[in-house]
Amino acid sequence: MSVSSSVNPLPLRVAVIGCGNISDIYLKNMPRFAALRVVGVADLDFARAQAAAAKYGIERAIPLERVFDDPGVDLILNLTTPESHASIALRALEGGKHVYGEKPLALELEDGRRIIETAQARGLRVGSAPDTVLGAGIQTCRALIEAGAIGEPIAASAFMTNRGHERWHPNPAFYYQLGAGPMFDMGPYYLSALVNLIGPIAQVSGMARATFAQRTITSEPKRGEKIEVNTPTHIASQLGFANGAIGTIVTSFDIWGAVLPRIEIYGTEGSLSVPDPNTFGGPVRIKRREADWEDVALTHPYAENTRGLGVADLAEAVASGRTHRANGELALHVLEVMQATLDAATGGRTITIERSTDKPLPMTSEPFAANVEHVNV
């Protein structure tokens, strides 16, 4: 993986685009990192940007059309809805800004490739959620695997099952359209975790179905409205990892309840129970050969909800010249795997993943430098 030649002094000056619900945790957490300084917020609704700036003590609410060329911004944090991820990222890069976005990197594989190619051509960085994989839970599991605690990983299973978003989300229709569904919505968490724990994926096969042609919204404010379902809502996939391990992943919006692990890794010397990859902490459990399952203490920092950690890691990487961990190459690899899963299900075939990725660097056991003015906020 090539590393950008663009260098910015720390702290990196960050402007946030998109002041919806997910922005709150980012705006709360980022000031805690010495490597970051949030200098502005922007939104299609300028009044919402002004409200976010006032709530979090941010210097400026910036009109959306001006943020891309603002000379006082080094990095744009893209928290828009998924259909806007690619266009916002490309505009940010064309404006000379590093960019970090919420998952997925893009809805179309070709758009994801354009983002990475544009960044490489301009010497800029692309980062993408999830950064939960940098938290204490996944990193503790990774350290155990790399220390040989379960021997050689030979298989993995991952399950993300629920009944869908129409029961609680205020605007759930998007989740049942092309570019969404359970794989694109939650797959990035599970696949990013598996790549961090085992390595890149080389082949994909799968089956999929849309169980219900329509969904009825039971949440407010659109209770009673009908959603036309235009994407599979239950996807089962087999993953062939480059190192020979075999994985199974099921993502579903069709299941009322299940007693399933989130992720398990199976090795020649034991098994590892991995925590929910949509969280930063534990629990972590291990079974060694003939022994009983036992709890494992977390060995790394960031067990609490630390969204924004990936942005801080990108900033630290820009300053040091290393590759950042929640990087665009990983996000593009995950995007290709997700798209290949659906294509394989449609075509009844096994698909070879064209673009691999390096396994991201592990996190250290020491936290990043804190902004002492905000460490106790």
SULHU-V855919 format. One record per backbone hydrogen bond with DSSP energy under -1.0 kcal/mol. NH is the residue of the N-H (numbers start at 1). CO is the residue of the C=O. If there is no record, write none. Layout:
BEGIN
nh: <NH NH>
co: <CO CO>
END
This chain:
BEGIN
nh: <12 14 15 16 17 18 23 24 26 27 28 29 30 32 33 34 36 37 39 40 41 42 49 50 51 52 53 54 55 56 58 62 66 67 73 74 75 76 77 78 79 84 85 88 89 90 91 92 93 94 95 96 97 98 99 100 101 102 112 113 114 115 116 117 118 119 120 121 122 124 127 128 129 134 135 136 137 139 140 141 142 143 144 145 146 147 148 149 151 154 155 156 157 158 159 160 162 168 169 175 176 177 180 181 184 185 186 187 189 190 191 192 193 194 195 196 197 198 199 202 203 204 205 207 209 215 217 218 219 224 225 227 229 230 233 234 235 236 237 238 239 240 241 242 244 246 247 248 249 250 251 252 253 255 264 265 266 267 268 269 271 272 273 274 279 285 286 287 289 291 294 296 309 312 313 314 315 316 317 318 319 320 321 327 328 331 332 333 334 335 336 337 338 339 340 341 342 343 344 345 346 347 348 349 351 353 371 374 375 377>
co: <35 37 75 40 77 42 20 21 22 23 24 25 26 29 30 369 33 12 14 14 60 16 45 46 47 48 49 50 51 52 53 41 63 63 70 13 13 98 15 100 17 81 82 84 85 86 87 88 89 90 91 93 92 74 125 76 127 78 108 109 110 111 112 113 114 115 116 117 118 119 99 326 101 131 132 302 280 135 136 137 138 139 140 141 142 143 145 144 148 266 266 246 264 248 262 250 252 165 165 172 173 174 177 175 180 181 182 183 186 186 187 188 189 190 191 192 193 194 194 240 240 351 238 236 234 227 225 166 166 217 222 215 213 176 209 209 251 207 249 205 247 203 245 200 241 154 239 156 237 158 235 160 233 162 157 272 155 270 152 150 287 265 285 263 276 273 294 271 269 288 286 284 306 308 309 310 311 312 313 314 315 316 317 325 126 327 328 329 330 331 332 333 334 335 336 337 338 339 340 341 342 343 344 344 204 202 32 371 371 374>
END
